[in-house]
Amino acid sequence: MKKLLASTILAAGLFGYAGSASAADCGTVTIANMNWPSAEALANLDKLILTEGYGCDAELVAGDTVPTFTSMIEKGQPDIAPEGWLNTVRDQLEKAVNEGKLVYAAPAITEGGTESWWIPKYFADEHPDIKTIADAMKHPELFPAPEDPKKGAVYNCPSGWACQITTTNFYKAYGGDKNGFTLVDTGSAAGLDGSIAKAYERKEPWLGYYWGPTAILGKYPMVKLDNGVPFDEAEWKRCTVVADCPDPKPNGWAKSDIYTVVTKKFADSSGPAFDYLKKRQLSTEEFNKLLAWMVDNQATGEDGAKYYLKNNEAAWTKWVSPEAAEKVKAAVQ
């Protein structure tokens, strides 16, 4: 009986040790919680899955693109940047990856970020001949400006944003003034959003800049216009992104790669937790729908993460082990 009791205690101790070792392998994980809705939702999604599914001690830390990546490179913290827009700091990131400081996991958003000029889907259905920016710019009469209906309107990116420069240059390159258009200053992101919402409510024409993933594209179906030419990096640097460029030419949009980036230390030591991040990615459409739900319900990033997990089991369970999936399901019921 004593031998049996001792064996039972030893076995229990070993099982307990194995469980502790598994959690210890993951340990404390810091996740950058960047200050825009999609990044907040993704950070909270990672926190929930790493904590509940893999036993990590995951915590969110405030972040933003440049300061977060600078800290990861120089200090090795935070461990994870869930939604890294690479174009902003591509040179620094490539150098850090080559030096063995950082590692790319999966694309956070499968298609990357989306920038374009758009028209509402109901308008595209009524005018199937308008497929490119050049097509739209032939018809100012179809997009009457709010202040001067005799002119066509192109709604610009919010003031002070980099996309205001690119949109202004595209407007010039595609003959905006010559074709009878005017460039409408929306003033802010709220102003731009409001112009789309107003057009949709009244089923009116709308033409202008927008980007994704965003709640607006999740709530209001829009059709992306083709630029009609491929992306030319040399022209992009020479003029497309240069304020007051005197002779802009038609160009494609630069691809916005969006990846989850982790420290090399985390990639090497976290085992299954890193395996999850190498698989975890959402499509632009999934994100647009999630962000629209968050706006409609005044939801936080944590709310959004839980909503996604409850309503998209077929997608996220492919990222994790069966054991982790059951634990996460139980935690969000």
C-alpha positions in Angstrom: 0.0 0.0 0.0 2.9 2.4 0.9 4.6 1.6 -2.4 1.3 2.2 -4.3 0.7 5.5 -2.5 4.3 6.6 -3.2 3.9 5.7 -6.9 0.6 7.7 -7.0 2.2 10.7 -5.4 5.2 10.5 -7.7 3.0 10.2 -10.8 0.9 13.2 -9.7 4.0 15.1 -9.1 5.4 14.3 -12.5 2.1 15.2 -14.2 2.0 18.5 -12.3 5.6 19.2 -13.2 4.8 18.5 -16.9 1.9 21.0 -16.8 4.1 23.6 -15.1 6.9 23.1 -17.6 4.5 23.6 -20.5 3.3 26.9 -19.0 6.9 27.9 -18.1 8.0 27.2 -21.7 5.7 30.0 -22.8 6.1 32.1 -19.7 5.2 35.8 -19.7 4.4 37.2 -23.1 4.0 40.9 -23.9 1.8 41.9 -26.8 1.7 45.3 -28.4 -1.8 46.8 -28.2 -1.6 49.4 -31.0 -4.1 52.2 -31.0 -6.4 51.4 -33.9 -9.4 49.1 -33.8 -8.2 46.2 -36.0 -4.9 46.1 -34.1 -6.7 46.2 -30.7 -8.9 43.3 -31.7 -6.0 41.3 -33.0 -3.9 41.9 -29.8 -6.8 40.8 -27.6 -7.4 37.7 -29.8 -3.7 36.7 -29.3 -3.9 37.3 -25.6 -7.0 35.1 -25.2 -5.6 32.3 -27.3 -2.2 32.3 -25.8 -3.5 32.6 -22.2 -6.4 30.1 -22.4 -5.1 27.8 -25.1 -1.4 27.6 -24.3 -1.1 28.6 -20.7 1.0 31.8 -21.3 1.0 34.7 -18.9 0.0 37.1 -21.7 -0.3 40.8 -21.1 -1.0 43.8 -23.4 1.3 46.8 -23.5 0.5 50.1 -25.2 2.1 50.5 -28.6 2.3 52.2 -31.9 4.1 51.3 -35.1 7.5 53.1 -34.9 8.0 53.1 -31.1 6.9 49.4 -30.8 9.3 48.2 -33.5 12.1 50.4 -32.2 11.7 48.9 -28.7 11.5 45.3 -30.1 14.8 45.9 -32.0 16.7 47.7 -29.2 15.2 46.1 -26.1 13.7 42.8 -27.2 10.3 44.0 -25.9 7.4 43.6 -26.4 7.5 40.0 -27.6 4.7 40.3 -30.2 3.5 43.0 -32.6 0.3 41.5 -33.9 -0.4 44.0 -36.7 2.8 45.4 -38.2 2.4 47.6 -41.2 5.8 47.0 -42.8 6.0 49.8 -45.3 6.5 52.4 -42.5 9.6 50.8 -41.1 10.5 48.2 -43.7 14.3 49.0 -43.9 14.7 48.8 -40.1 12.7 45.5 -39.9 14.6 43.8 -42.7 17.9 44.7 -41.0 16.6 43.4 -37.6 15.5 40.2 -39.2 18.8 39.7 -41.0 20.6 40.3 -37.7 18.5 37.7 -35.9 16.6 40.1 -33.6 13.1 39.7 -35.1 11.1 37.1 -37.0 8.2 37.4 -39.3 5.3 35.1 -38.4 2.2 35.0 -40.6 0.6 37.9 -42.5 -1.8 39.5 -40.0 -4.2 40.3 -42.9 -4.0 37.9 -45.7 -4.2 40.4 -48.6 -2.3 43.1 -46.7 -3.7 46.6 -46.4 -5.9 48.0 -49.2 -5.8 51.5 -50.6 -7.9 52.6 -53.5 -10.4 54.9 -55.0 -13.9 53.4 -54.6 -17.5 53.7 -55.7 -20.6 52.3 -53.9 -21.6 48.8 -55.1 -25.1 50.0 -56.0 -23.6 52.6 -58.3 -21.2 50.1 -59.8 -24.1 47.8 -60.5 -25.9 50.6 -62.3 -22.7 51.6 -64.3 -20.8 48.4 -65.2 -18.7 50.4 -67.7 -16.9 52.2 -64.8 -14.2 49.9 -63.7 -11.1 52.1 -63.5 -10.2 55.6 -62.2 -9.8 56.7 -65.9 -13.4 55.5 -66.6 -14.8 57.5 -63.7 -12.9 60.6 -64.6 -14.6 60.7 -68.0 -18.0 61.3 -66.3 -18.0 64.3 -63.9 -21.8 64.6 -64.4 -22.2 61.2 -62.6 -20.5 62.4 -59.4 -22.0 65.9 -58.7 -20.0 67.9 -56.1 -21.9 69.0 -53.0 -20.9 72.7 -53.3 -21.0 72.9 -57.1 -23.1 70.2 -58.8 -21.8 71.3 -62.2 -18.5 69.7 -61.3 -17.7 66.1 -60.4 -16.4 65.3 -56.8 -13.5 63.2 -55.7 -13.4 62.9 -51.9 -9.9 63.2 -50.6 -8.1 61.4 -47.8 -8.2 63.1 -44.3 -6.0 66.2 -43.9 -2.5 65.6 -42.8 -2.4 61.9 -43.7 0.1 60.6 -46.2 -2.7 59.4 -48.4 -3.8 63.0 -48.9 -0.6 63.5 -50.9 -1.1 60.3 -53.0 -4.8 61.0 -53.6 -4.0 64.6 -54.7 -1.3 63.4 -57.0 -3.6 60.7 -58.5 -6.3 63.4 -59.0 -3.8 65.5 -61.0 -2.4 62.5 -62.9 -5.8 61.3 -64.0 -6.8 64.8 -65.2 -9.1 65.9 -62.4 -9.4 69.6 -63.1 -9.2 69.2 -66.9 -12.1 66.7 -66.8 -14.3 69.0 -64.8 -13.8 67.6 -61.3 -13.0 69.2 -57.9 -11.1 67.6 -55.0 -13.2 67.6 -51.9 -11.4 68.1 -48.6 -13.1 65.9 -46.1 -11.1 67.4 -43.2 -10.9 64.2 -41.0 -11.5 60.5 -41.0 -15.0 61.2 -39.5 -15.7 63.6 -42.3 -14.7 61.0 -44.9 -16.7 58.3 -43.2 -19.7 60.6 -43.0 -19.6 61.3 -46.7 -19.8 57.6 -47.5 -22.6 57.0 -45.0 -24.6 59.9 -46.3 -24.2 58.7 -49.9 -25.4 55.2 -48.9 -28.4 56.5 -47.0 -29.5 58.5 -50.0 -28.3 56.0 -52.6 -26.3 58.8 -54.2 -23.1 58.6 -56.3 -19.7 58.7 -54.5 -16.1 58.6 -55.7 -13.0 58.9 -53.6 -10.2 57.5 -51.5 -10.6 54.9 -48.8 -8.6 52.1 -47.2 -9.0 48.7 -45.5 -9.5 46.8 -43.4 -12.1 49.2 -41.9 -15.5 49.2 -40.4 -16.8 51.4 -43.2 -16.0 48.8 -45.9 -17.6 46.2 -43.6 -20.8 48.2 -43.3 -21.1 49.7 -46.7 -20.2 47.5 -49.7 -17.8 49.4 -52.0 -16.2 48.5 -55.3 -12.5 49.2 -55.8 -11.5 51.0 -59.0 -8.5 49.7 -60.9 -5.7 52.3 -61.5 -5.2 51.0 -65.0 -1.5 50.7 -64.7 0.9 48.5 -62.6 2.7 49.8 -59.5 5.9 51.6 -60.5 8.2 52.0 -57.4 10.5 54.5 -59.1 7.5 56.8 -60.0 6.1 56.2 -56.5 9.2 57.6 -54.9 9.8 60.3 -57.5 6.4 61.8 -57.4 3.4 59.8 -56.2 4.2 60.3 -52.5 5.9 63.8 -52.9 3.8 66.8 -51.9 3.3 69.4 -54.6 4.9 67.2 -57.3 4.5 69.2 -60.5 4.0 66.3 -62.9 2.4 63.2 -61.4 1.7 60.3 -63.6 -0.8 57.4 -63.3 0.5 54.7 -61.0 -0.6 51.7 -59.0 -0.8 51.6 -55.2 2.2 50.3 -53.3 1.3 47.0 -51.6 0.9 47.4 -47.8 2.3 44.3 -46.3 0.9 43.6 -42.8 2.6 40.9 -40.7 2.8 39.7 -37.2 6.3 40.3 -36.0 7.9 38.6 -32.9 11.3 38.7 -31.2 13.7 36.0 -32.0 13.8 35.0 -28.4 10.0 34.4 -28.3 10.2 32.5 -31.6 12.9 30.2 -30.3 11.5 29.6 -26.8 7.7 29.6 -27.0 7.2 26.4 -29.0 3.5 25.8 -29.8 2.6 29.4 -29.0 4.8 30.5 -31.9 3.3 27.8 -34.1 -0.1 29.4 -33.6 1.2 32.8 -34.7 2.7 31.3 -37.8 -0.9 30.2 -38.8 -3.1 33.0 -37.5 -4.3 35.4 -40.2 -7.6 37.0 -41.1 -8.8 38.1 -44.5 -9.7 41.7 -45.3 -13.4 40.7 -45.6 -13.3 39.0 -42.1 -11.7 42.1 -40.6 -14.1 44.5 -42.3 -17.1 42.6 -40.9 -15.6 42.4 -37.4 -14.8 46.1 -37.3 -18.3 46.9 -38.5 -19.7 44.9 -35.7 -17.4 46.6 -33.2 -18.6 50.1 -34.3 -22.2 49.2 -34.3 -21.9 47.7 -30.8 -19.4 50.3 -29.4 -17.3 47.3 -28.6 -13.7 47.2 -27.2 -10.9 45.2 -28.7 -11.5 42.5 -26.1 -15.2 42.4 -27.1 -14.3 42.1 -30.7 -11.9 39.2 -30.0 -14.5 37.3 -28.1 -17.1 37.9 -30.8 -14.7 36.6 -33.4 -13.9 33.5 -31.5 -17.6 32.7 -30.8 -18.6 33.2 -34.4 -15.7 31.9 -36.5 -14.8 28.5 -35.0 -14.2 27.0 -38.4 -11.5 29.5 -39.2 -9.6 29.9 -35.9 -9.6 26.3 -34.8 -7.3 25.6 -37.8 -4.6 27.8 -36.2 -4.4 25.9 -32.9 -4.1 22.3 -31.6 -7.3 20.4 -30.8 -6.5 20.7 -27.1 -5.9 24.4 -27.2 -9.2 24.8 -29.3 -11.3 23.1 -26.6 -9.7 25.3 -23.8 -10.4 28.5 -25.8 -14.0 27.5 -26.6 -14.6 26.9 -22.9 -13.1 30.2 -21.9 -15.3 32.3 -24.2 -18.7 30.6 -23.7 
